[in-house]
Amino acid sequence: MEKRFVEDENGRVWYWITDNAKDDTIFFMHGLTANHTMFEKQIEYFKDKYNVIAWDAPLHGESRPYAHFSFENASKAIKQILDDNGITKAIFAGQSLGGYFTQSFYIRYPEMVKTFISIDSTPYGDYYSKSDIFWIKQVEWMAKLFPGKTLIDSMAKVNALTQEGQDNMRSMVSIYEKNELCRLMQIGYAGFLEDNREINMTCPILMLVGTKDKTGKVRAYNEAWSKKLSQDIVWIPDAAHNSNVDNPTAVNEAITRFIKGLSD
């Protein structure tokens, strides 16, 4: 893949892209504190079938420093990436926080979202209680209670079930100093709370959730979302929150079936 960037007054946002000669584009968006490397198995699997983009979101990975993080600014960066490559519509696959980026982008540029693949993410809207919001706001100081190595090990074990998944998570978060890591978690969730609103996504949606996902209330939120949309969740076996890393075969096959079904 070719490494490129877009830039504005806030900083550079780096992304990786295959040749853009294919008819369809899949834009992979990672979760909070992660980076594009969590999609290595998806990139390898889909690169010959689709144009593939994977980014390091603002404040993540190589897209640091970044001055003013917001979901609106992230959406502008996404649009600039697509515009720079002549892409008018894409398939968006967002893992966890990456699903928030997708929904935020849809609010602003719905005509550019062909479909939304949610990987262990949760919906925008009125799903979050006052208690949920309170605890989300406490994440920074609570994370700081852990020694640095313990915090990283805990994040790896909570987010991934397999050794490969845990090693990937450790690798992604180890680039941050402890205070930067804790602050990033706070900024990411604060950005979501500020941007969250009721939306009506009319594009097709695929909900993927690891059967062993124990991160927060992801399962409960997806079950409520599934009920509201009257569509089933695709449960990924032997996988936790980073299900695309824990069980890439099942995730890749589910995405393939879903995309194929759109054209049948």
N, C-alpha and C positions, 0 to 999 in steps of 0.2 A: 504494500500500500504506500501511496505517496503522502508525505507529511506536509500539511499546509496550515496557514493560520488566517484568521480575520482579526482586524484591529480597530479599536476606537479609543476615545479618551480614557477609558477604564483599563485598557490593557489588551494583550493578545490572547485570543482563544484558539488553541491548537486542535486540529482534527486530522484524521487519517482517512484516505479515500482510495477506492479502487478506480479503474478506468470508468469513465462515466458514459460509456457507449451502450449500456444496457437500457431496456425500456423502463424498468422499475428500479427504484432506490429504496433500500432499507437503511434508516438512520438509527443506530444503536446509541442509547443514552444510559449511562451508568448511574448507580446509586450514590448516596451521600458518603463522602470521604473516599470513594473508589475512583477508578479512572478507566480508560478505554480498554485496558488489558483484561478486564473481566469478560470481554466478548471475544477472546481469541478463538474459541471453538466455534462461535457463530460466524465470525469473519471467514475462517477457513472453509466452513461448510457452504456458505451462501455466496462467496465471492465470484464463483463461476456462473451463477445463475442471475445475480442481481448486482447492480451498482451498490456498494456498501460504504457507508460513512460511520465512523465512530469518533466521538470527540472526548476531550477532557473538558468538562464543564467549567465555567468561570469559578475561580478559587480552588480548583481541583487539579491534581497531577501537574502537568506542564503549563497549565493555564493560570499560573501564579507569577507575580502578584496580580491582583485585579482589584480596582479601586472601589467600585460601588456595586456590590452584588445585589441583584433583584431578579425576580422572574421575568419582569418586563425587559430588562437589559439582556438576560439570557435569550429571550425570544427574539430580540433584535439580532443577536449574534447567530442564532439558528437560521433566521431568514437570510442573513448576509452570506452564510455558507451555501445555502441552496441557490441564492441568486448568482453568486460567483461561479457556480458550476452549471448554470443553466437548467436547474431542476425546478419545475413548477409545482410538483406534488410528490410526496414521499410516504412510504410506509414507516411509521414511527414505532420502535420497540424500546420501551422505557422500563428499566429495572428500578424498583423502589423510587427514590427521588427522581429518577429519569422519567417515570410516569407522570410526576408533577410537571416536569419541564414540558412534556408532550401536551398535557391538558392546558397549561398556561399558553403554549404556542397556539393551540387550537382556538382559545378565546380570541386571540389577536389576528390569526391568519387561518381560519377554518378551511378556506379553499385549498390550502397547501397540504392538508392532512388527508391522505387516502384512507388510512386505517390506523388504529391504535392497538398495539400489542402490549398489554400490561403484564410485566413480569414481577410478581411479588410487590406490586405497588398498591396504592389505594386511591379511591376516587376523590375528586373535588366535590364539594357540596356540604350539605348539612348532616354529616355523619358523625361529627365529633362533639362529644359532650363537653361541658365546662370543666369537668375533671380531666378529660383527655387533654384539653388545651393547657390546663394548669401544669400537668406533668411534662408536656412537651416543652414548656418554657423553662423547666428546671434542668434540662439536659446538660448544660455547660458545667454548672457547679457540681452536679452529681458525678459527671465524668472525671472531674478534677480530683475527686476523692481517691481514685485508683492510681497506684504507681504506674509509670509509663508502660513498662513491659506487661504488667497485669492488664492494663486497659486494652492494649493491642491484642493480647491473647484472648481476652473476654470477647472482644468484637469479632475475632476470627471464629470462635466457637459458637457464638450466637448466630452469626450470619451464614455459616457454612457447616455442612454435615461431614463431608468427605475431607480426607487429608489434602487433596489437591485444592479443594475449595478454600480450606483454612489457610493453606500456604499462599494462595492467591490474595486472600484478604489481608494477611500480614504484610505481604509485599506492597500492596497498594497503600496501606495506612502508615507504613514505616517511614515514608518520606517526610512525614510531618513531625515537627516538634510537638510535645504534648500540649502546650498551650494553644498552638495553632490548630491542632486536631480538635480539641474541645471547643474552641471558638467556632470552627467551621461547622460543627454539628449544630451549635446554637444558631448561627447565621442561616444555615439551610432550612431549619425548621421555622425560624422566624419569617423567612421569606415566603414559605408556604402559607403560614397563617395569615400573612398580609395579603397574599394573592388569592387565597381560597374563596370560592363563591359557587353558587349554583350554576351549572352549565348543562346544556343539552347537546351531547355529542351525537350527531346524526350519522357519523361514519361508522363502519363496522368495528367492533371491539372484541378482542380476545383476552380473556383473563386467565393467566397462568399463575398457580400458587403451589409452592412446595408443600408436600404433605407433612413435613416436619418443620415448617416455618413457625417459629415461636417468637418472632420479633414483634414486640408491642401487641397490637390488636389487628394485625394484618389480616388474619383469617376471618375475624368477625366483620371487619369492614368490607372485605370481599364478598362475604356471604350476604351482607345487606345490599351491596351493590348489585350482586347477581340477582337478588330478589327484585330489586327495583327495575332492572333491565329485562327481567324474565328470560335470562339466558344462563347456561351452566358455566361453572368454573371448570377449567381443565386442571386437574390436580397432577402435579409432577411427583412421581414416586421417588423415594430415597433422596430427598432434597430438602434443604432448609431455605432460608431467605434468599440466598444467591443461587436460586435453582438452576439458572442457566450455566453455572460453573459446576455445581454438584452433579447434575444430570443433563449434560448438554445434548445427549442423543434424544432424550424424550422431549426436551424443549425445541430442538431443531425440527424434529418430526412434527410436533404440534403446530409450529409456525408454518411449516411447509403445507400441511393439510389445510390450515386456515387460509393461506394465500391462494392455494389452488381452488378452494371452495368459492372464493370471490369471483373467479372467472368461469366457473362451471354454470 
